[in-house]
Amino acid sequence: MLAQGYDWLDARGERYSEKPIEKAAEVLEPESMNTIDKNGGKRVRKAVLPAAGLGTRFLPATKAQPKEMLSVVDKPQIQYVVEECVASGIEHVIIVTGKGKNSIEDHFDYNPTLERFLEEKGKHDQAALVRKISDMVQVSYTRQKEPLGLGHAVLVAKDLVGDEPFAVLLGDVLIPGENPATKQLIKVYEQTGVGAIAVEEVPKEKTHLYGIVDGLPSPQTSFGERLLRIKELVEKPKPENAPSNLAITGRYVLPAAIFDCLERTKPGAGNEIQLTDAMKILAKEQGLWALIYEGISYDAGDKLGFLKATVELALQNPEFGGAFRSYLKGLKL
């Protein structure tokens, strides 16, 4: 059966035609995935950042402030993620917020009073730094009124995303580096026309903490054995039942078809709609890649992960990284 074709208008008002895509089983074969139409030349211009969670893993620090605004060295976590979007070519960031998250909006908004104060004190570099945060990228906000799962948070952004492929970045997963994971996924999408998610190897005994991918290598692609065709996604399997040790890492590039998949996804525990369940549908109907990305991730929503991110990013800081390294070497551990 073929999906129906349709037209769409880009930001310049130019009309493109969406070509029908086969949803037969053959679309799951690597050869078919490589020949899927690239959605009329649509670029990945938008990113959705779910930031409506309550941050319970970080209580009491998150009782009165968003976990996304907890600082790692000298920047809030969510700024690192937005900077990754910009470095990946994203033009429009959509942040899904909830109750008590106004400080996120304030952070990316202009603050003329602060800028004027800094300028008057001769702190021109700091004034420029503050303004740069607001000028980085277009940012929009929408509300998830109830905590109904990651899939629901993504679905809330449907109207702002529109009929375009888009990235999803979890706000408490930090992946620093010169080759952003999101940029790597966008490259996969641009070359194949098929969605992709970032995965990394984790210890076998810790698979119960992650969503795990069951995939087949597709070495005929330019990504070599780092790119796998997803057969199945398994949520937090016991080590003895895990199909692999490749864990989903909090970076996704997905076609607009994921919204239809989310709308067909039945709520699970706590009446939550999970993105993983919707991606299972997408993988079966249109195909989905898993990319073993190049880089290191930090789960900054976890206390130990937050500490690791703080130490390692501080060591990389050009201003005081050397002095901090010397300090650490002097500790009696």
Sequence and secondary structure as in RCSB ss.txt:
>XXXX:A:sequence
MLAQGYDWLDARGERYSEKPIEKAAEVLEPESMNTIDKNGGKRVRKAVLPAAGLGTRFLPATKAQPKEMLSVVDK
PQIQYVVEECVASGIEHVIIVTGKGKNSIEDHFDYNPTLERFLEEKGKHDQAALVRKISDMVQVSYTRQKEPLGL
GHAVLVAKDLVGDEPFAVLLGDVLIPGENPATKQLIKVYEQTGVGAIAVEEVPKEKTHLYGIVDGLPSPQTSFGE
RLLRIKELVEKPKPENAPSNLAITGRYVLPAAIFDCLERTKPGAGNEIQLTDAMKILAKEQGLWALIYEGISYDA
GDKLGFLKATVELALQNPEFGGAFRSYLKGLKL
>XXXX:A:secstr
 B   EEEE TT  EEEE   B SGGGGSHHHHHHS  GGG    EEEEE     GGGTTTTSSS GGGSEETTE
EHHHHHHHHHHHTT  EEEEEE TT HHHHHHHS  HHHHHHHHHTT HHHHHHHHHHHHSSEEEEEE  S   H
HHHHHHTHHHH SS EEEE TTEE  SSS HHHHHHHHHHHHSS EEEEEE  GGGGGGSEEEEEEE TTSTTGG
GEEEEEEEEES  GGG S SEEEEEEEEE THHHHHHHT    GGG   HHHHHHHHHHHT  EEEE SS  EET
TSHHHHHHHHHHHHHT TTTHHHHHHHHHHS  
